[in-house]
Amino acid sequence: MPNLPEKQVRVRMAPSPTGSLHIGGARTALFNWLFARQNGGVFVLRIEDTDKERSEKKYEAEILEGFSWLGIDWDEGPIANSNEDKGSYGPYRQSDRLPTYKKYLEQLLEKGGAYYCYCTKEDLEAEKQDMAARGLPPKYSGHCRNLKEPPAGKVPQVIRFRVPETKIEFKDMIRGKVIFDSTLFGDIVIAKDVESPLYNFAVVVDDAEMKITHVIRGEEHLSNTPRQILMQKALGFDEVIYAHIPLILNDDRSKMSKRFGDVALLSYREKGYLPDAILNFIALLGWHPKGNQEVFSKEELIKEFDITRVQKGGAIFSYAKLDWLNKEYLKTMSDAEIADICGPMFIEEGIRSEKTLLEKIVSVVRSRATTIRSFVDMGKFFFDLPDYEETLLIWEDATKKDVVAILKEILSSIVEISDDNFSREVVLAEITKIIGIRKRGEVLWPLRVALSGLVSSPDPIDIMTALGKEESLRRIENALQKLNK
């Protein structure tokens, strides 16, 4: 671990409620949360909702719900389902902090650290085209930097920060020494007016006012860091310690985009992934523990996490790895626990059932299931008489006559078993007798199809045991009717 300052560690997560919380944002929150928890620090949740046109309360609610689902609790910030906050440095929604931003903007304007820019979009575009034609980097020329008075007939368009020409150097906890040359980016826009701050300015003020000591965020923000450091200095704020975590990449190493729904955090809940599995999975996106352990409890993550062991290069998002981890967590759960979670999903499919049957279904399909949703998808056939083509019942080179004979033999054998004695052991013994010297597939294939209507399904003996004698007989008779048409 890096040497930490003597003052209490304070980190923050500052999502914007302009869309769903995505998997990358969840990972950033987790790394901040782990860092705070292992250092006895404070995890602050701040909502960056100054984008009035795109920010929506429903997205804020979804963000809070997502963190709660993962078990990432915040020490300070908005209280879910409320307009109130908890913590001593609020308000924690930027839309409620406009007077604070105005104070610091006016302070910068008064001291000459910022100035009004009167250049229109058309002016700036013409300037950009001219610079490109001359092979110069596209940056603001500083046209309004030293104006003594407003140009006649023009009104302010934005407020710009007066960027000094200097080298900005800082030590990133992950990337080491980082150096930027401020002459490459010119004077930056920090507000539309004193009532409307933009991201780079608001975040600097918030971090200072909320006593943030460490900023752990995605590498896409790395280019913002020198600008924010210069503003911290201009306002007399303490500089924070930075750590920029790698991008999350698809298998083909393209960047995962939050514009696509499949990266929205709560979509993984809908797909049936367990929150502890997701938490474990995203912890390993870019962070490497010292040993070979891959399955971690939350407590183990807090103990083992080391920000200096986060890689610089992109982290590959592997569904195969996620499915494996989720299956590992499912192994630790009882049939009853899984059935409790499955129940509402079955109801969404229009299926209501007693928990006893759901537990039987879970027991039958769990060896094949990777998610809670897959229990539902693979278990729906238990509730409806299968619909399939009769040809599916024919195994390899068997004839229809052969299959009819086998199913009739199974039917006769099952009828003889009493309801009270319809157990897996008894059913298996009867089916084993029927197999005799035949190939197993000759008997089990048509039985599997008759019971499930599927090419791939759990063991037909397990299916029969879960369905019970009456329903099993009904499905075998249905298969015979198909074959006798």
N, C-alpha and C positions, 0 to 999 in steps of 0.2 A: 504493500500500500504506500502511496505517496505521503510525505510529511504533511499533516493537516494543520491549519492554524489553530491557535488556542481557543478562539471564539467558537461558539456552537455552529456546527454545520447546518446551513439552511439551503435547500434546493427547491426548485419549482418545476412544475409542468404547466405550460400555458397554451392549451389548445384553443383553436378558433372554431366557434360553433357555426361554421358555414357549410358543414357537411358531416357525414358520419365519421366517428372515430375509427381510424384505420389501424392496421396491425403495426405499422411503423410507429405511430403515436403511442400505442399501447406499450411497445418495447421501450421507447424513450421514457415513459412514465415509470415502467418497472425498474430500469437502471437507476433513475433518480430515487425511487422509493427504496431500493436495496441499499444504495449508498447512504441514504439518510438513516435507515434502520440500523445498519452495522456500525455507524459512527455516532449513535445517540443523537441524531440530528432531527430536523423538522422538514417534513415534506409539504410544500405549499401547492395548492391547485388554484390557478388563476385563469379566468376566462377572458380571452382576447377578442372582444366583440365590438370593436370600434368600426368594423365594416358594417354599417347600418343596413345597407341594401341586401347583403347576403347572409347576415347573422340571423339565426332563428332559435327560439326557445326550445323547439323540439330537438334540435341538435345538441343543445346544451344538456338537456335531460338525458339524451342518449349517451353522451360522453360520461356523465356521472354514473349512469346505469352500467356502462361498460366497465368502468373502474371498479365499481362495487361487485360486479359479477366475477371479476378476476381476483377480488380480495385485496386490491390496492387501495388502502384507506389513506385519507389525507388529514393532516393535522390542522391545517388552516385552509380556508376557502369557502366556496358556496355550500350551503346545506341543501342536500337533495330535496326536491319537491317543496322548495321554499325560496323566498326572495331574501332570506337572511344569510349571514355569514358566521363562521367561527374563526377566531383568531384576532390578534391585536393590531394587524397592519392592513386591515381592509379599508375600503371595500375591495373585493377580489374580482369584480367584473370591471373591465376597462371602461365600459359605458358609464359607470358610476364614478369614474376618477377624472373626468374632464377638467374640473377646476384645478386639480393638481398639475395636470399637463400644461394648462394655460399659465400657471404661475411660473413654471420653469421655462416655457417658451418666451414669455415676456422678459424673464431674467436674461436669457441668451440674447434676445434682440437688443435689450438695453446695453449689454456689455459689448455688443458687436460680434458676438460669437455666432449669430445668425442674422439673416437679412431677408427682406421681401424681394422676391423675384417677379418681374413684370413680363417675362418672356412668355409668349403664347405657345400653344402646341405647334402652330405653324412656324413660328420663329425657331423653335427647338429642332423641328424636323429639317428645316433648311440648313441649320447649323450642323446637324448630324451628317447630312448629305455632303456638305462641304468638307468636313473633316475626313469622311470616308474617301472622298476623291483625292485628298492629299495624303492618304495612307496613315492618318493619325487615329489613335484610339477614340471611340465615340464617348466623349464625356462633355459635361457642361463647361463652356468656355469661361464662365465667370463674368459674363456681360454685365450683370446687375450688382456685382460684388462691391464696387466702390462708388455707387451712385450717391451723390450728395443730396438729391431730392428726387421724388417720384417723377418719372417721365410724363410730360403733358399728355392728358387724354388717356392714360393707361391706368389700369387697376392691378393690384397684386394678384398673381396667379397662385403662388405657393410661397412657403418659407423654406429657405435653404440654410443648411449648416455650413459655416465657413471652415472648410477642411484645410488644416495647415499642411504644407509640403514637408513630409517627414517619412521616416521609416517607422512602422509599428511592429514591435516585436513582443510576442508573448509565449509562454510555455503551456502547451496543451497537454493535459494529463495522458492523452492517448498518442498524440502525434509528435510530442516533443516541441522543439523550438519552431515557431512559425513566424515568418516575416512578410509584411506587406508594404508596398510603396504607395503612399496616398496620392502621389501625383498621377496615378493611373486612373483614379475614379472621380476626381474633381469634387465640387461642392454638391452635397446630396440634399434631396428634398426630405424634410422631416415633418412637414405639416402642410395642409391646404390653407389653414389660417389658424389663429390661436385657439379656436374652438374645435379644431379637427386635426389632431396629431396623427402621424403615420407610424407604422410598426417600429421602425428602428429607434425612433425617439421615445415612444411610449414604453417600450420594453426596458430601455435604460433607466427611465424614471422609476418604473415599477420595481425593478431589481434593487435599486438603491433604497427606495422607501420601504421595501419589504425585507431589507437586510439579507438579501440573497448572497451567499458566499461562493457557491459553485453552480455553474451553468452546464448541465449535461444535455446535449441536444444533437440532432442529426447533422451530418457533415454538409448538408445543403445550406446550413446557416454559417458555414465557416467564413464565407466572404462578407457576411454582416459583422463579424467580430471586430475587425479593425475600425470600422465606422463607429461601432458602439463604444469601443475603448476610447476613441477620440472624444466622443460626447461625454463619457464619464469624466474625463480629465477636464473638459471645458466647464462642466457643472460642479466640479470639486467632489465628485463621488469616489468612493473606494472602488478599485478595480477588482473584478471577480476572477475566480479561477475557472478555466474552461476545459471542457472535454467534448470532442466531437466524434460521435459514434458513426460507424459505416452505414452506407445505404443497404437496404434489403433488395436483393436481386432475385429475379426468376431463375429457373433452371438454366435458361439460355443466356444468363447474365445480363438480361435487360432489366431496367429498373421497374420495380413494382410501382404501379401508379394508383393513387388513392381515388382516381376517377372511376375505377372499375369496382363494381360492387363486391367482388370476391375478396377484396382486401379489407372490407369493413369488419371491425372486430366482432360485432354481434351477429354477423352472418355465420361465424363459426359456431356460435351457440345454436343457431337454427339448423346447422348441418349436423349437430349432435356431438360436438367436441366438448370435453369436460374442461372447466375453467382451470383446474390445476395442471392439466396437460398443456393447455395453451400457454399458461404462465411459464411452465418448465421449458416449453419449446422456444418461446421468444427470448428467454434468458440465454439460450444457446445460439441465438442469431448474432454472431460476432464476438461472443465471449467464450473463452476456453478455460474450463477448470483445470486445476493442476494435474489431476489424475484422469482415469478413464471413466469415471462415473458419469452417467447421462440422465438418470432419473433422480430428481431432487425434490424433496419436500420444500415448502416455503421457508421453513426454519433453516434447512440446510443451505438454501440459496443465500439467505442473509449472512450466514456464517462464511460461506465459501466465495462469494462474489468479490472480485477484485477488478476495479476499473482499469488498472494498468494492464490487465490481461485481455482487454478488448482489442480486437484486431483493427488495422487501418483499412484493409481492403473490404470490398463488399461482402455481405453475408448472404449465402444462398438459401432461399426458402424452398424446402423440400417437403412436398405433401407426403411422400413415402415415410420420411422421418416423423412427421406429425402424426400420421396414422399409426406408426409403430409405438410412439409415445402414448397416444391415446389408448391403444390396446393394453399397454402396460398398466395404465391406471385402471382400466376396466377390470383387469385381473384381480385387483385388490378389493373390488366391490362385490357384495352379495347379490344374488338374483333379486332379492326383495328391494335392495337399494336401486338397482337398475330399473326394475319395474316401476318404482315410484316416479322416476324421471321420464320413463317411456309413456306412462299413462296419459299425460296431457297431449303428447304428440299423436298417440292413437286417436284421441278425441278430436284433434284437428283433422284427422283423416275420416272422421265420421264413425269411428269405432269406439264403443264403450264396452268394457269387459271387467269382470271381477279380477282383483289383483292375483288371485290364485292361478288363474289361467295365464295372466301376463308373466308370472314368475316361471311357469312351465315353458312358455315360449322363449323367455330369456335364456333359460337353461339349455334349450334345444339349439338355439342359434348363436350362442355367445362365442363358440370357437371360431365362427366365421366373421363375427361383427367387429368393426373397427371404430364405429361411432354409435352414439345413442340412436341417431337417425337410422342407421343400418339395421338395428333391432326392429324398428317399425317397418322399414322397407321389406325386410326378409320375413317378417312375421305376419304381414297382412293376409297371406294366403290361408292362415288358420281360420279366418272369419268368413270367407266366401268360398262357395263351391268352385273349384278351379275350372277355368275355361281354356281349352287347348284343342289342337287338332288331334284326331285319333291316331295319326301316323306317329306322333311323338311317343306313343306307348310301345312301339315296336323296337325291340332291342336288336341292333346289328342285323344278322341275317335270319332272325326268327320270323315265323309266319304269324299272321293274325290269329290263326287257329291255335298256335302254340301259346300266344299271349293270353288268349281267352281261357285256355285250359289252366294256365298258371294262376290267373286272377281268381278263377272259380275255386281252385284248390285253396288259395289263401282265404277266400271268403268263407268257405266251409270250415276251415280250421279256426278262424277268428270267432265265428258264431258260437263255437263250443266253449270258448273261454267265458267264465262268469264275470259279471261286471265288477264284483269285489276283487277278482283275481287278475284284473287287466293291468299287469305291471310290465315293466320293460323286460324283466327276466323271463316271464312266462311267454310274452309275445315273441321274444327273440328265439326261445326254444322251439316254438311252433314254426316260425319262418325257417329256422335252420333245418328242421326236418324236411320241409318242402324243397329247400335247396338241394339236399341230398347229394347226388353225384352230378347235378347240373352245374353250370357256371353260375357264379353268384349274380352276375349281371342279368342273366335270364330271368331271375326272380325279382331282384331288388330294383332293376331299372323300371319295369312297368308299375311296380308298387310305388316307387318314388313319384312317378309322373301322376299316377292316379290320386295320390294323397296331396301333392303340392301343385301339379300342373307346370312344374319348372324343370328345366334341364339340369340346373344345379340347385341343390337344396340340402338341408341337414339330413342326417341319417334317417331313413324312412321308419325304422323301429322307434326312434325318439319322437318322430312326428306322430306316429300312431298312439304312443303313450300319452302325449300331450293332448291330442284330439279326443281321446277316449274311444271306447268300443263303438258306440252308436254312430258317431260322425265318421269314424274310419270305415265302417261298413257302408255307409251312405256314399262315400267317395269311390270305393271300389266298385259298388253297383253302378255308379254313374259312368265309370270307365268301361264297364262291360256293355252298358247301353250304347256308348259311342261305337264300340267295336262291332256290335250286332246290328247296326243300322243297315 
